[in-house]
């Protein structure tokens, strides 16, 4: 059995021990996966890109027709209470905050019930960053057909498609499953995917088929600062396979190099199968951004 971490969490107006927090079996999150979530990185007790995460939460809630149950200042206050608790009690300064809103508790019926209070849940955990070895050598990924639904832009807690996709790579000891729909790159099971060709960082355009990561806009900014060309355009499989570098981005991975794809080394000339020069520059730029973009 996996041991549950014992830390402070927030549930529907109360601060509780995580082990004591309970929701109804009729919660629509439990019954239908009818809810949304966010995952925010915390560095040195400070939230990274809080406003952008809140904007995305707002978009996801709107897509589900759920009114945002808290004002932004309230979200911030609750997040900070949990962050401070984990930092003070366990000395953990770098954390990963998880927040979830479901439609709430109601008799089981697909139709959205009107006027019920949403369920609001927040917790924080120690940040689990990529290992030094993953940073030095890069990671292995496999590709798979993107069989998920066509509203991947909503940060929905209904993640069965992503869970099934992730397990494909887990089964072969790889770090991520890179998904292609009709022969075009979408994203990975829990990261965005970027290719580098001839010095240009390139990713698929935003739309309903992928989640717009908070690091997508950040990567664009980092590229602009570093003088690296950045493009969003449809990326066919051939371009993924011929890429000089492949990068993953997410709250935990930050920016992470993919050095093996479907068992073959990424890139052609030197440094084939090794993290590339664009990765090295973007990783450095990311570390800088962490220092001055946190609140
Ligand atoms: N796509 C999916 C499916 C994800 O789950 C994530 C991680 N939340 C991302 C992309 C990357 O998003 P972010 O940069 O906001 O972590």
Boltz pocket constraint, residues with backbone or C-beta under 6 A from the ligand:
constraints:
  - pocket:
      binder: B
      contacts: [[A, 39], [A, 152], [A, 162], [A, 187], [A, 188], [A, 189], [A, 190], [A, 191], [A, 192], [A, 211], [A, 212], [A, 213], [A, 214], [A, 215], [A, 216], [A, 249], [A, 250], [A, 251], [A, 252]]
      max_distance: 6.0
